[in-house]
Amino acid sequence: MDPQIPDISQLGAAIWEIREEKGIRGEKLALAADVHPTHLNRAENHGKNLTWNTLSAIARVLEVPISAVVLRAEEIAKEGRPPKVRPDAD
């Protein structure tokens, strides 16, 4: 079976899902990760401007390894499901 390689928007969706499960507001995550809230929103909703440094900072604040974010994104890709609906999606 071929592995499902997530795209960048699925990686952003994985960040959003983990953040929601942990009950962390976007603004709080952005501040703690030293990421502008708009930048975080674009990363979560579209994967835009999601760099290794940003992913690393977000994972640190979420207290998960980067691999957990990637595994979640792989699950999203494997299931072929759309990311959970984000009320703040632009």
Buried (B, 14 or more C-beta within 10 A) or exposed (E): EEEBEBEBBBBBBBBBBBBBEEEBEBEEBBBBBEBEBEBBBBBBBBBEBBEEEBBEBBBEBBEBEBEBBBBBBBBBBBEEEEBEEBEEEE
